[in-house]
Amino acid sequence: MENLEYERLAWALLYGHIAIIVIGGFITVLSQNLVRALVGLIMTLFGVAGLFFLMAAPFIALMQILIYVGAVSVLIFFAIMLTSAWPGGDESGTISVRKIIFAGLAAIAPAIFLGMAAILKPPPSFLIPDEIEVGILGRFFLEDFILPFELISLLLTVAMAGAVVLAFEMRRKK
Amino acid sequence: MIEAIPTQFIIIFVGLLAVMAFVGLNAIVLVYLERKVAGFIHRRPGPYEVGPPCFPHGILQPFADGLKLVGKQLFTPRGADSILFWLAPMISIAPAIVCFIVIPFGPHLQIVNTNVGLVLILAFTGINVLALCLAGWASQNKYGLIGAARDISQGVAYEIPLLLVVLSVVFMTGTFNLFDIADGQGAWPWQWYIFYQPLAFIIFFICALAETNRNPFDLPEAESELTAGFHTEYSGMGFACFFLAEYAYMVVASCIIAILFLGGFQGPVLPGGWWFLAKVYVLLLIMIWIRWTFPRVRFDQLLNICWKWLIPLAVLNLLITLAVIAI
């Protein structure tokens, strides 16, 4: 009886998070105001962080909040403020039905492919998730997966250098 | 039915209520302290006569301030984005309350003892930047917008040395658990981490001032140039939420400094909780003292301090820490 209660609670939590993610996604896509869209995106990111919490990965959940909500969203906000994206901008006109259908298909396609892959070839997993210590996580990155990890760092460095070069070229043109 | 609720939920629920009371009480005490200390530094008495004579030294002043704020009309300016405008103060205050649940106030006084406590606080204090720029943007006011833009460049810049300094302490202790970090230090001052990491302490303190928008780094609200910056258009409880959040973040920052560098709840003779409160309040008093002593820095100076001094010094501090650990 008690287990059943907990299971119901778990399902309610899971669907609550999924609802937050989906509603946030719709706000992001449908709102005409860029800042409201950003708030929708942040809502989605919070929902995903909550899912990480449910999977007993609090460190990753908090990193999601620290990096995506605290840093990336804020930088996106800064970029929006530098443009003149006020309500009634380019996005506020009517959209044709064809575009809506194509956009819907493009959005559903990756969901279907990933969902099929996850259902047909499920990765080995536990029914009750284990919490993994941060130290083990670090070892995992720096021993087993050192090459992809370093490649990602290289990618970020190249991106940053590219941004700096672009900024200098813009300044020279002025 | 009541047995069906897990104990952990009840602990968190009661803890959150206690934290809200603590945040409110702290705000009352800090408002009074701030005005009295300001008066002392300016050589004037500060708030002095509120209510009947049985309450000397204007001790009712913060309550009068609070009542005034509660009673004021909530006003949405024309052209403002009303949803985001009222969402912003809530986003500002809510994460501040979450931060308190992982702070060990005493050896037995902590709501949730988690292995990622420090990361939790860093993650949730970062949301405040977002709230402030939403507020500045949504109020459709040029001062608000300038305040928001300043807040972003300030918050993003000062987060880097802050994280680097925290990392050097974390490398020393090998844990993100705030209780373990406090527990690993001794009762006497020479056993605290400020003794091993003095540079880290100074950098962290400066960054904490900047992250909580305290003078001399209160550029986002700079009342003498931007009216009130990001909260220019807010009245009544909207303003009060930002105000409460600012004081709550000050208390969180002082708690973190006390835990990372000053031994947390460790101290001779007295029980731990009192030591912790004393350390936090000494740090808060220093923050108030700095506010009424130093003039505000210019914006280019603010960014130069961070990018040219604090970040290189924090990296150096991290490298030295790593070298010492490796040896």
Chai-1 contact restraints between the chains, C-beta under 6 A:
chainA,res_idxA,chainB,res_idxB,connection_type,confidence,min_distance_angstrom,max_distance_angstrom,comment,restraint_id
A,E5,B,A4,contact,1.0,0.0,6.0,A-B,restraint_1
A,V35,B,W137,contact,1.0,0.0,6.0,A-B,restraint_2
A,P58,B,V116,contact,1.0,0.0,6.0,A-B,restraint_3
A,F59,B,V116,contact,1.0,0.0,6.0,A-B,restraint_4
A,L62,B,V116,contact,1.0,0.0,6.0,A-B,restraint_5
A,L62,B,V119,contact,1.0,0.0,6.0,A-B,restraint_6
A,L62,B,L120,contact,1.0,0.0,6.0,A-B,restraint_7
A,L62,B,A123,contact,1.0,0.0,6.0,A-B,restraint_8
A,I65,B,A123,contact,1.0,0.0,6.0,A-B,restraint_9
A,L66,B,L122,contact,1.0,0.0,6.0,A-B,restraint_10
A,L66,B,A123,contact,1.0,0.0,6.0,A-B,restraint_11
A,L66,B,G126,contact,1.0,0.0,6.0,A-B,restraint_12
A,V69,B,I127,contact,1.0,0.0,6.0,A-B,restraint_13
A,G70,B,G126,contact,1.0,0.0,6.0,A-B,restraint_14
A,V74,B,V129,contact,1.0,0.0,6.0,A-B,restraint_15
A,V74,B,L130,contact,1.0,0.0,6.0,A-B,restraint_16
A,V74,B,I152,contact,1.0,0.0,6.0,A-B,restraint_17
A,F77,B,C133,contact,1.0,0.0,6.0,A-B,restraint_18
A,F78,B,I152,contact,1.0,0.0,6.0,A-B,restraint_19
